[in-house]
Amino acid sequence: MGKWQSEIGIAESQFRELTEFCNHSDNQTDNVNRAAMLGFAREDNIRVAPGAIIRLGEGGSIGRDCFIGLYSYINGHVTIGKRVLIGPHCSISSNTHCFDVKTQCFQGANKREPIVIGDGCWLGSGCVVTPGVSIGRCNLVCANCVVTKNTPDYAIIAGTPGRIVGSVDAETGECKWAGRKDASLEAPDIS
């Protein structure tokens, strides 16, 4: 192990403790405790993984039995339904910067447009949900998708910008992919 450089950072013991915490605290107990520290009721069983930042604006909420993944960012007037899974590194912000013609830059005012994510959705790793979007119930939003438009219930959304590429069968849980024969996945148990 090399010599510790402490002249510009925190002490080695603090750094070691924080590193171990961040790398080993993504578990049920710590995730529920993290949510409670952020003000969510324990009985709602909201779980927040390490590094996630949640800054709900007026009118924003997160429903029961939700999971917010590692290093995800939720900001502004965002309403998340019940039993929603949000993977790591997702960005859900209801704020957008407005172009200022006077200064010729985007550092002026913000525009806020509410985001709604329906019950039972799963947002895969790296998803982005843009301001003003409503995602229907039980949607599967594939990894790295950028959702720019409203989606219907039971849709599978993929790509940049996101588009419907299939549907989730509400009766069987089967994911049916458009244009792919014999291509189905079991829906995750999100109860």
Steps between C-alpha positions, in 0.01 A plus 500: 500500500639841401558801720182691583481858370312699764617853427213563257223267614339340800689276740568144387284349776200716396557424133522126570181509709305694234627276219403184686160646583426599140612163366330280760184687599281412202282260697140491623567636850734782400283598202189529722703696758628732227142566384394572860786751535361674191160529670309203356286295739651160586162330459497610133798269433676747271860395440773739389837364386831678571572815302140568397394862523131573557379860507124488456335833430159617609242238410761229438472159665626143498254215556527191720740215426724694260872452444729783385826364356863593551592856403159585356380861497140604564430873505198729500130431457530124453221257596601134515229238546508185713731200445731684259856381439748765390835360395842654556608828341151613396416869465145626562479878515196719442716808448645626175717805436354769271708679238544869580521705177644794690801311636507238221529209743295249697593637842178696545165383627383142547176357370331231708278234347375217726607139441276205589616139511215249528466213746702185437756644256861388461752755373821324398850629560583843360148610404415867461146632538459852364278777641125476436494124435244257643601133490205261507445218751720191488741627234837339440739779405812336359853594604631835375162602360417871480125544548384822333128428451210358701462122489193274530453234769689169461745631240861401442701810411855502359744727319591864473255654469286230658247319285261213562667170410256262665250445777461324832212252516298603807365145544817290461780752568663403170695770319410499132755668277380646168651335195681224692382141480528286812652795688349534842619558853333429829388820671679565831312440824456853636260419779 
